[in-house]
């Protein structure tokens, strides 16, 4: 027993260093988690609840052709088309209408095109209108165009298999 105490007395610095090292190692091992944890929580079958995650590389999701086609069919059945409502288009089309009308009128009557016969001169500035056939016809066409655009125009190339439900974005 005396030999052990003498060895401890002679080597107390080294024993202290080793015990301090072992204590530090034990604290580090205790502080580290037992398992690797993903910083986001997710549940199968529920939508993603966190911000978007972008993978640093591309990866493919392997699906059979039947699965892809069935998913496309489901999407086509459930989706409702979204249309943009744009007030500025009417003005553009009305201006085009007046210009085309004047071109056709000048061509049919074999006269020179009237440069003052424009959309802004006729409808915006509301200059003194003539009660001529030309003004009556362009006014009639403008009113019909206004009637059509007040209801809206939808493209014909859409398959409306889901019924008559559409979304309008203003």
Backbone as ProteinMPNN parsed JSONL, in Angstrom:
{"seq_chain_A": "XXXXXXXXXXXXXXXXXXXXXXXXXXXXXXXXXXXXXXXXXXXXXXXXXXXXXXXXXXXXXXXXXXXXXXXXXXXXXXXXXXXXXXXXXXXXXXXXXXXXXXXXXXXXXXXXXXXXXXXXXXXXXXXXXXXXXXXXXXXXXXXXXXXXXXXXXXXXXXXXXXXXXXXXXX", "coords_chain_A": {"N_chain_A": [[0.814, -1.175, 0.0], [1.965, 1.156, 0.755], [3.723, 1.505, -1.347], [2.064, 2.088, -3.455], [0.987, 4.554, -2.709], [3.3, 6.066, -2.753], [3.945, 5.969, -5.479], [1.763, 7.346, -6.48], [2.175, 9.858, -5.321], [4.605, 10.581, -6.541], [3.9, 10.659, -9.232], [1.738, 12.398, -9.504], [1.061, 14.626, -11.146], [0.918, 13.594, -13.781], [-1.117, 11.708, -13.423], [-3.214, 13.419, -12.772], [-3.473, 14.823, -15.229], [-4.226, 12.708, -16.994], [-6.625, 11.869, -15.792], [-8.106, 14.242, -16.042], [-8.208, 14.407, -18.836], [-9.736, 12.071, -19.411], [-12.133, 12.73, -18.087], [-12.94, 14.987, -19.573], [-13.283, 13.78, -22.091], [-15.412, 12.042, -21.472], [-17.444, 13.911, -20.909], [-17.732, 15.126, -23.439], [-18.597, 12.963, -25.044], [-21.002, 12.451, -23.742], [-22.394, 14.809, -24.285], [-22.796, 14.823, -27.06], [-25.254, 13.871, -29.553], [-27.106, 10.768, -29.61], [-28.096, 9.729, -31.987], [-28.065, 10.625, -35.475], [-29.718, 13.584, -36.41], [-32.308, 14.896, -38.457], [-32.775, 18.186, -39.511], [-35.307, 19.085, -40.083], [-38.748, 18.388, -39.545], [-40.926, 15.888, -40.713], [-43.884, 14.301, -41.923], [-45.195, 11.367, -43.19], [-47.48, 11.479, -45.845], [-48.462, 13.991, -45.292], [-48.445, 17.531, -46.08], [-45.431, 19.388, -46.882], [-44.017, 21.36, -44.386], [-42.115, 23.33, -44.068], [-39.706, 25.822, -45.272], [-38.719, 25.953, -48.756], [-36.693, 23.321, -49.911], [-33.762, 22.869, -51.673], [-32.15, 20.577, -53.604], [-28.654, 19.848, -53.86], [-27.968, 18.54, -56.117], [-29.218, 16.908, -59.085], [-31.802, 14.498, -59.151], [-33.507, 11.57, -60.155], [-36.948, 10.633, -60.251], [-38.246, 7.634, -60.313], [-40.818, 6.422, -62.183], [-43.436, 4.426, -63.476], [-44.766, 4.329, -66.836], [-47.509, 4.051, -66.804], [-48.168, 5.022, -64.252], [-47.455, 7.721, -64.525], [-49.198, 8.539, -66.582], [-51.672, 8.101, -65.31], [-51.502, 9.974, -63.229], [-51.393, 12.347, -64.733], [-53.941, 12.277, -65.833], [-55.547, 12.503, -63.537], [-54.81, 15.065, -62.69], [-55.7, 16.594, -64.877], [-58.448, 16.211, -64.6], [-59.0, 17.427, -62.163], [-58.065, 20.051, -62.223], [-58.729, 23.528, -62.636], [-58.894, 25.887, -65.184], [-57.011, 28.954, -65.196], [-57.626, 32.27, -65.871], [-56.423, 35.399, -67.027], [-57.623, 38.612, -66.374], [-57.693, 41.436, -68.269], [-57.881, 44.772, -68.623], [-56.662, 46.494, -70.426], [-56.433, 45.275, -72.881], [-58.807, 45.543, -74.324], [-58.763, 48.223, -75.188], [-56.56, 48.188, -76.906], [-57.42, 46.361, -78.859], [-59.689, 47.721, -79.774], [-58.53, 49.951, -80.927], [-57.09, 48.686, -82.964], [-59.281, 47.706, -84.401], [-60.518, 50.108, -85.34], [-58.458, 51.104, -86.966], [-58.215, 49.017, -88.887], [-60.781, 49.128, -89.931], [-60.767, 51.678, -91.115], [-58.761, 51.273, -93.046], [-59.993, 49.314, -94.682], [-62.293, 50.727, -95.477], [-61.184, 52.86, -96.941], [-59.993, 51.395, -98.987], [-62.199, 50.086, -100.196], [-63.76, 52.284, -101.043], [-62.002, 53.48, -102.657], [-60.42, 55.682, -101.978], [-58.208, 58.065, -100.396], [-56.589, 57.228, -97.344], [-57.922, 58.426, -94.303], [-56.112, 60.174, -92.072], [-56.833, 61.304, -89.685], [-58.848, 59.832, -88.734], [-58.902, 58.069, -86.244], [-58.741, 55.903, -83.372], [-58.341, 57.316, -80.947], [-59.058, 59.926, -81.711], [-61.753, 59.615, -82.371], [-63.128, 58.27, -80.228], [-61.839, 58.735, -77.716], [-61.101, 61.504, -77.549], [-63.47, 62.513, -78.307], [-64.241, 64.143, -80.436], [-65.982, 66.403, -82.641], [-68.517, 64.594, -83.967], [-69.351, 63.219, -87.064], [-72.42, 62.565, -88.662], [-72.232, 60.527, -90.517], [-72.339, 57.675, -92.695], [-70.028, 56.197, -92.391], [-69.078, 56.908, -89.798], [-71.248, 56.02, -88.308], [-71.144, 53.252, -88.794], [-68.601, 52.534, -87.754], [-69.019, 53.221, -85.118], [-71.084, 51.447, -84.44], [-69.696, 48.999, -84.744], [-67.736, 49.378, -82.773], [-69.33, 49.456, -80.455], [-70.333, 46.823, -80.467], [-67.931, 45.423, -80.158], [-67.219, 46.343, -77.64], [-69.29, 45.242, -76.146], [-68.747, 42.51, -76.444], [-66.173, 42.306, -75.24], [-66.795, 43.093, -72.67], [-68.034, 40.902, -71.594], [-66.068, 39.008, -71.877], [-63.417, 36.998, -73.293], [-62.506, 33.741, -74.088], [-59.96, 31.383, -74.76], [-60.274, 29.03, -77.435], [-58.95, 26.606, -77.64], [-58.841, 25.091, -75.339], [-59.42, 22.243, -73.316], [-62.309, 21.685, -71.801], [-63.096, 19.699, -69.822], [-63.728, 19.401, -67.176], [-66.054, 20.618, -66.53], [-67.875, 23.693, -66.198], [-66.327, 25.325, -64.632], [-64.098, 27.887, -64.027], [-61.216, 29.866, -63.191], [-60.762, 33.278, -62.513], [-58.387, 35.708, -62.763], [-57.699, 38.84, -61.638]], "CA_chain_A": [[0.0, 0.0, 0.0], [2.875, 2.273, 0.804], [4.286, 1.667, -2.7], [1.046, 2.724, -4.304], [0.927, 5.963, -2.325], [4.541, 6.701, -3.223], [3.812, 6.134, -6.933], [0.786, 8.422, -6.714], [2.844, 11.097, -4.953], [5.632, 10.902, -7.533], [3.306, 10.854, -10.575], [0.426, 13.039, -9.352], [0.777, 15.503, -12.296], [0.501, 12.759, -14.915], [-2.415, 11.129, -13.074], [-4.181, 14.507, -12.899], [-3.671, 15.071, -16.667], [-4.97, 11.584, -17.571], [-8.0, 11.907, -15.277], [-8.744, 15.4, -16.67], [-8.479, 14.006, -20.223], [-10.844, 11.112, -19.401], [-13.336, 13.461, -17.705], [-13.318, 15.793, -20.741], [-13.771, 12.838, -23.094], [-16.724, 11.57, -21.026], [-18.391, 15.014, -21.101], [-17.967, 15.298, -24.881], [-19.411, 11.832, -25.489], [-22.332, 12.632, -23.168], [-23.044, 15.964, -24.914], [-23.157, 14.527, -28.451], [-26.483, 13.074, -29.659], [-26.944, 9.331, -29.846], [-28.409, 9.473, -33.392], [-28.05, 11.802, -36.34], [-31.071, 14.116, -36.529], [-32.625, 15.751, -39.598], [-33.203, 19.432, -38.879], [-36.713, 19.339, -40.4], [-39.659, 17.295, -39.233], [-41.897, 15.613, -41.761], [-44.759, 13.165, -41.677], [-45.63, 10.772, -44.446], [-48.875, 11.737, -46.162], [-48.826, 15.377, -44.973], [-47.649, 18.464, -46.884], [-44.178, 19.894, -46.327], [-44.369, 22.516, -43.567], [-40.986, 24.259, -43.941], [-39.351, 26.505, -46.514], [-38.326, 25.079, -49.852], [-35.346, 22.747, -49.866], [-33.267, 22.614, -53.021], [-31.068, 19.599, -53.566], [-27.461, 20.329, -54.566], [-27.78, 17.734, -57.324], [-30.464, 16.412, -59.666], [-32.056, 13.071, -59.005], [-34.72, 11.201, -60.884], [-37.981, 9.882, -59.549], [-38.596, 6.595, -61.269], [-42.228, 6.034, -62.21], [-43.796, 3.731, -64.708], [-45.55, 5.143, -67.769], [-48.894, 3.989, -66.346], [-48.302, 5.944, -63.124], [-47.387, 9.085, -65.058], [-50.446, 8.808, -67.303], [-52.782, 8.208, -64.348], [-51.348, 11.255, -62.541], [-51.8, 13.394, -65.679], [-55.399, 12.205, -65.945], [-56.1, 13.054, -62.293], [-54.583, 16.518, -62.719], [-56.606, 17.179, -65.872], [-59.816, 16.175, -64.077], [-59.159, 18.272, -60.987], [-57.606, 21.438, -62.373], [-59.597, 24.515, -63.283], [-58.002, 26.851, -65.83], [-56.957, 30.303, -64.638], [-57.54, 33.272, -66.925], [-56.093, 36.754, -66.592], [-58.521, 39.657, -66.841], [-56.849, 42.582, -68.586], [-58.674, 45.866, -69.196], [-55.912, 47.195, -71.472], [-56.566, 44.574, -74.163], [-59.938, 46.111, -75.067], [-58.336, 49.454, -75.854], [-55.665, 47.802, -78.01], [-58.233, 45.751, -79.913], [-60.553, 48.761, -80.34], [-57.665, 50.747, -81.806], [-56.87, 47.846, -84.153], [-60.54, 47.678, -85.148], [-60.703, 51.385, -86.042], [-57.442, 51.167, -88.033], [-58.603, 48.078, -89.946], [-61.994, 49.661, -90.548], [-60.383, 52.793, -91.997], [-58.061, 50.685, -94.199], [-60.993, 48.663, -95.542], [-63.155, 51.785, -96.016], [-60.429, 53.578, -97.976], [-59.787, 50.462, -100.093], [-63.486, 49.886, -100.88], [-64.212, 53.532, -101.67], [-60.892, 53.92, -103.519], [-60.029, 57.031, -101.577], [-57.019, 58.083, -99.547], [-56.875, 56.942, -95.943], [-58.05, 59.612, -93.459], [-55.195, 59.997, -90.946], [-57.471, 61.8, -88.465], [-59.853, 58.841, -88.35], [-58.22, 57.138, -85.338], [-59.486, 55.547, -82.158], [-58.279, 58.396, -79.958], [-59.826, 61.078, -82.201], [-63.184, 59.329, -82.436], [-63.751, 57.847, -78.975], [-61.225, 59.306, -76.52], [-61.224, 62.96, -77.556], [-64.883, 62.781, -78.601], [-64.326, 65.314, -81.308], [-67.289, 66.545, -83.293], [-68.768, 63.412, -84.795], [-70.218, 63.376, -88.232], [-73.462, 61.544, -88.737], [-72.079, 59.862, -91.799], [-72.45, 56.216, -92.645], [-68.736, 55.71, -91.901], [-69.06, 57.063, -88.345], [-72.278, 55.14, -87.752], [-70.659, 51.865, -88.86], [-67.502, 52.329, -86.807], [-69.622, 53.294, -83.791], [-71.782, 50.176, -84.261], [-68.665, 47.981, -84.523], [-67.122, 49.64, -81.466], [-70.284, 49.029, -79.421], [-70.345, 45.346, -80.451], [-66.652, 45.012, -79.581], [-67.321, 46.646, -76.213], [-70.205, 44.245, -75.586], [-68.027, 41.226, -76.406], [-65.09, 42.357, -74.261], [-67.334, 43.227, -71.309], [-68.317, 39.538, -71.138], [-64.797, 38.299, -71.848], [-63.101, 36.066, -74.376], [-61.703, 32.615, -73.625], [-59.37, 30.635, -75.867], [-61.045, 27.86, -77.847], [-58.154, 25.382, -77.679], [-58.792, 24.458, -74.027], [-60.336, 21.135, -73.076], [-63.065, 22.016, -70.598], [-63.727, 18.446, -69.432], [-64.078, 19.438, -65.762], [-67.295, 21.376, -66.357], [-67.784, 25.094, -66.582], [-65.631, 26.062, -63.596], [-62.825, 28.508, -64.382], [-60.777, 30.876, -62.236], [-60.46, 34.538, -63.172], [-57.416, 36.479, -61.985], [-57.769, 40.238, -62.056]], "C_chain_A": [[0.866, 1.25, 0.0], [3.468, 2.546, -0.564], [3.295, 2.394, -3.621], [0.974, 4.206, -3.983], [2.172, 6.711, -2.786], [4.469, 6.943, -4.729], [2.827, 7.259, -7.256], [1.434, 9.767, -6.417], [3.856, 11.517, -6.003], [5.025, 11.244, -8.91], [1.954, 11.587, -10.518], [0.088, 13.981, -10.521], [0.276, 14.699, -13.491], [-0.874, 12.137, -14.646], [-3.511, 12.19, -13.223], [-4.495, 14.798, -14.372], [-4.526, 13.967, -17.305], [-6.419, 11.617, -17.09], [-8.771, 13.101, -15.863], [-9.1, 15.094, -18.119], [-9.686, 13.064, -20.288], [-12.168, 11.789, -19.029], [-13.851, 14.313, -18.873], [-13.894, 14.904, -21.834], [-15.17, 12.343, -22.73], [-17.783, 12.662, -21.212], [-18.72, 15.226, -22.578], [-18.86, 14.185, -25.407], [-20.841, 11.98, -24.967], [-23.096, 13.757, -23.881], [-23.481, 15.679, -26.351], [-24.414, 13.672, -28.506], [-26.184, 11.616, -29.986], [-27.158, 8.992, -31.324], [-28.254, 10.772, -34.165], [-29.49, 12.27, -36.507], [-31.17, 15.001, -37.765], [-33.22, 17.034, -39.029], [-34.654, 19.803, -39.184], [-37.541, 18.128, -39.999], [-40.619, 17.11, -40.396], [-42.687, 14.371, -41.388], [-45.242, 12.653, -43.016], [-47.121, 11.028, -44.642], [-49.34, 13.149, -45.841], [-47.949, 16.32, -45.8], [-46.415, 18.958, -46.128], [-44.454, 21.218, -45.627], [-43.26, 23.572, -43.476], [-40.716, 24.946, -45.272], [-38.846, 25.491, -47.54], [-36.892, 24.585, -49.656], [-34.941, 22.425, -51.294], [-32.066, 21.683, -52.906], [-29.859, 20.138, -54.324], [-27.181, 19.547, -55.852], [-29.149, 17.281, -57.819], [-30.596, 14.916, -59.397], [-33.392, 12.755, -59.661], [-35.673, 10.445, -59.965], [-38.513, 8.875, -60.559], [-40.059, 6.199, -61.112], [-42.486, 5.321, -63.523], [-44.644, 4.665, -65.573], [-47.013, 5.171, -67.339], [-49.134, 4.959, -65.187], [-48.319, 7.398, -63.597], [-48.687, 9.446, -65.753], [-51.629, 8.953, -66.344], [-52.702, 9.522, -63.571], [-51.751, 12.417, -63.444], [-53.318, 13.448, -65.796], [-56.074, 12.803, -64.714], [-55.966, 14.575, -62.276], [-55.529, 17.184, -63.701], [-58.047, 17.211, -65.378], [-60.02, 17.205, -62.968], [-58.826, 19.74, -61.224], [-58.65, 22.298, -63.069], [-58.677, 25.558, -63.92], [-58.115, 28.235, -65.196], [-56.757, 31.277, -65.786], [-57.222, 34.625, -66.315], [-57.076, 37.736, -67.201], [-57.683, 40.906, -67.042], [-57.682, 43.642, -69.298], [-57.984, 46.519, -70.385], [-56.09, 46.542, -72.841], [-57.708, 45.151, -74.987], [-59.51, 47.355, -75.84], [-57.441, 49.153, -77.054], [-56.48, 47.25, -79.173], [-59.181, 46.769, -80.555], [-59.757, 49.643, -81.298], [-57.365, 49.983, -83.097], [-58.118, 47.823, -85.033], [-60.728, 48.956, -85.964], [-59.704, 51.507, -87.189], [-57.799, 50.24, -89.192], [-59.859, 48.553, -90.677], [-61.643, 50.775, -91.531], [-59.644, 52.274, -93.229], [-59.058, 50.087, -95.186], [-61.901, 49.705, -96.204], [-62.454, 52.512, -97.161], [-60.222, 52.686, -99.198], [-61.079, 50.267, -100.887], [-63.941, 51.133, -101.641], [-63.175, 54.112, -102.632], [-60.555, 55.389, -103.267], [-58.797, 56.922, -100.69], [-57.442, 57.893, -98.09], [-56.896, 58.253, -95.151], [-57.201, 59.403, -92.204], [-55.784, 60.498, -89.626], [-58.55, 60.839, -87.958], [-59.156, 57.759, -87.522], [-59.091, 56.901, -84.113], [-59.499, 56.704, -81.166], [-59.078, 59.612, -80.412], [-61.327, 60.827, -82.125], [-63.78, 59.093, -81.052], [-63.143, 58.485, -77.73], [-61.428, 60.814, -76.456], [-62.656, 63.41, -77.79], [-65.03, 64.082, -79.391], [-65.685, 65.32, -81.998], [-67.502, 65.395, -84.258], [-69.684, 63.786, -85.95], [-71.263, 62.283, -88.187], [-73.426, 60.889, -90.104], [-72.193, 58.365, -91.592], [-71.174, 55.617, -92.057], [-68.691, 55.78, -90.37], [-70.099, 56.164, -87.683], [-71.806, 53.688, -87.718], [-69.541, 51.607, -87.849], [-68.029, 52.382, -85.373], [-70.369, 51.999, -83.469], [-70.773, 49.055, -83.964], [-67.998, 48.134, -83.168], [-68.042, 49.178, -80.337], [-70.356, 47.51, -79.323], [-69.06, 44.806, -79.817], [-66.66, 45.229, -78.066], [-68.22, 45.625, -75.507], [-69.51, 42.889, -75.436], [-66.972, 41.236, -75.308], [-65.591, 42.574, -72.838], [-67.667, 41.853, -70.728], [-67.04, 38.718, -71.037], [-64.656, 37.319, -72.992], [-62.182, 34.994, -73.809], [-61.2, 31.854, -74.84], [-60.173, 29.375, -76.159], [-60.268, 26.555, -77.72], [-58.063, 24.68, -76.325], [-59.824, 23.345, -73.929], [-61.041, 21.401, -71.751], [-63.823, 20.783, -70.109], [-64.168, 18.44, -67.972], [-65.372, 20.19, -65.506], [-67.064, 22.825, -66.742], [-67.047, 25.928, -65.548], [-64.286, 26.57, -64.114], [-62.487, 29.523, -63.303], [-60.365, 32.112, -63.005], [-59.564, 35.347, -62.256], [-57.4, 37.899, -62.507], [-56.514, 40.97, -61.7]], "O_chain_A": [[0.559, 2.251, -0.648], [3.696, 3.705, -0.913], [3.684, 3.212, -4.454], [0.907, 5.033, -4.893], [2.088, 7.878, -3.17], [4.884, 7.998, -5.208], [3.037, 8.028, -8.194], [1.263, 10.718, -7.18], [3.953, 12.702, -6.323], [5.596, 12.038, -9.657], [1.119, 11.404, -11.403], [-1.089, 14.118, -10.854], [-0.694, 15.092, -14.139], [-1.701, 12.053, -15.554], [-4.596, 11.907, -13.732], [-5.657, 14.998, -14.725], [-5.446, 14.26, -18.068], [-7.341, 11.417, -17.882], [-9.962, 12.982, -16.15], [-10.173, 15.476, -18.586], [-10.564, 13.244, -21.132], [-13.21, 11.458, -19.594], [-15.054, 14.355, -19.131], [-14.905, 15.256, -22.442], [-16.029, 12.238, -23.605], [-18.903, 12.367, -21.628], [-19.874, 15.48, -22.924], [-19.8, 14.458, -26.154], [-21.792, 11.665, -25.682], [-24.311, 13.664, -24.059], [-24.466, 16.259, -26.809], [-24.639, 12.843, -27.625], [-25.146, 11.287, -30.561], [-26.506, 8.098, -31.863], [-28.303, 11.865, -33.601], [-30.387, 11.455, -36.722], [-30.249, 15.754, -38.084], [-34.082, 16.976, -38.152], [-35.178, 20.749, -38.595], [-37.089, 16.988, -40.103], [-41.071, 18.087, -40.993], [-42.219, 13.512, -40.641], [-45.653, 13.432, -43.877], [-47.923, 10.823, -43.73], [-50.499, 13.482, -46.09], [-46.836, 15.956, -46.18], [-46.373, 18.943, -44.898], [-45.064, 22.109, -46.216], [-43.465, 24.615, -42.855], [-41.396, 24.695, -46.267], [-38.585, 24.331, -47.22], [-36.002, 25.349, -49.282], [-35.689, 21.784, -52.033], [-31.099, 21.972, -52.203], [-30.026, 20.82, -55.335], [-26.248, 19.874, -56.587], [-30.12, 17.273, -57.062], [-29.613, 14.176, -59.417], [-34.291, 13.595, -59.704], [-35.267, 9.731, -59.048], [-39.155, 9.245, -61.543], [-40.483, 5.712, -60.064], [-41.839, 5.582, -64.538], [-45.172, 5.666, -65.089], [-47.685, 6.191, -67.488], [-50.162, 5.634, -65.135], [-49.115, 8.204, -63.114], [-49.223, 10.534, -65.545], [-52.485, 9.817, -66.534], [-53.736, 10.124, -63.283], [-52.381, 13.368, -62.983], [-53.909, 14.526, -65.852], [-57.062, 13.527, -64.835], [-56.897, 15.284, -61.893], [-56.102, 18.23, -63.395], [-58.79, 18.138, -65.7], [-61.097, 17.789, -62.853], [-59.286, 20.594, -60.466], [-59.356, 21.846, -63.97], [-57.771, 26.061, -63.256], [-59.179, 28.63, -64.721], [-55.828, 31.129, -66.58], [-57.691, 34.956, -65.226], [-57.334, 37.701, -68.404], [-57.038, 41.385, -66.11], [-58.13, 43.442, -70.427], [-58.658, 47.049, -71.269], [-55.91, 47.205, -73.862], [-57.604, 45.242, -76.21], [-59.858, 47.517, -77.01], [-57.558, 49.796, -78.097], [-56.263, 47.62, -80.326], [-59.448, 46.688, -81.753], [-60.255, 50.033, -82.354], [-57.383, 50.556, -84.186], [-58.025, 47.909, -86.258], [-61.059, 48.893, -87.148], [-60.065, 51.966, -88.273], [-57.698, 50.635, -90.354], [-59.977, 48.396, -91.892], [-62.161, 50.811, -92.648], [-59.864, 52.767, -94.335], [-58.97, 50.331, -96.389], [-62.238, 49.568, -97.38], [-63.046, 52.751, -98.213], [-60.27, 53.171, -100.329], [-61.055, 50.28, -102.118], [-64.45, 51.032, -102.758], [-63.43, 55.096, -103.326], [-60.426, 56.201, -104.184], [-58.397, 55.829, -100.288], [-58.51, 58.34, -97.67], [-56.005, 59.089, -95.302], [-57.524, 58.559, -91.368], [-55.282, 60.148, -88.558], [-59.094, 61.028, -86.87], [-58.857, 56.676, -88.024], [-60.057, 57.623, -83.868], [-60.544, 57.036, -80.608], [-59.715, 60.269, -79.588], [-62.091, 61.749, -81.841], [-64.827, 59.655, -80.729], [-63.868, 58.753, -76.772], [-61.873, 61.344, -75.438], [-63.01, 64.554, -77.506], [-65.817, 64.969, -79.058], [-66.435, 64.345, -81.933], [-66.77, 65.237, -85.235], [-70.637, 64.552, -85.814], [-70.99, 61.181, -87.71], [-74.454, 60.719, -90.759], [-72.149, 57.863, -90.469], [-71.232, 54.64, -91.31], [-68.306, 54.808, -89.72], [-69.849, 55.609, -86.613], [-72.036, 52.977, -86.74], [-69.538, 50.58, -87.17], [-67.534, 51.661, -84.507], [-70.293, 51.508, -82.342], [-70.975, 48.261, -83.045], [-67.722, 47.145, -82.49], [-67.579, 48.574, -79.369], [-70.431, 46.963, -78.222], [-69.096, 43.854, -79.038], [-66.166, 44.394, -77.308], [-67.924, 45.201, -74.389], [-69.669, 42.209, -74.422], [-66.878, 40.287, -74.529], [-64.874, 42.266, -71.887], [-67.592, 41.656, -69.515], [-66.943, 37.825, -70.195], [-65.641, 36.871, -73.579], [-61.2, 35.3, -73.132], [-61.918, 31.697, -75.828], [-60.689, 28.731, -75.245], [-60.879, 25.486, -77.693], [-57.27, 23.749, -76.18], [-60.954, 23.484, -74.396], [-60.414, 21.344, -70.693], [-65.048, 20.812, -69.994], [-64.917, 17.551, -67.567], [-65.746, 20.378, -64.348], [-66.163, 23.137, -67.52], [-67.141, 27.155, -65.591], [-63.449, 25.794, -64.576], [-63.37, 29.987, -62.583], [-59.694, 32.014, -64.032], [-59.926, 35.64, -61.116], [-57.119, 38.134, -63.682], [-56.395, 42.164, -61.978]]}, "name": "protein", "num_of_chains": 1, "seq": "XXXXXXXXXXXXXXXXXXXXXXXXXXXXXXXXXXXXXXXXXXXXXXXXXXXXXXXXXXXXXXXXXXXXXXXXXXXXXXXXXXXXXXXXXXXXXXXXXXXXXXXXXXXXXXXXXXXXXXXXXXXXXXXXXXXXXXXXXXXXXXXXXXXXXXXXXXXXXXXXXXXXXXXXXX"}
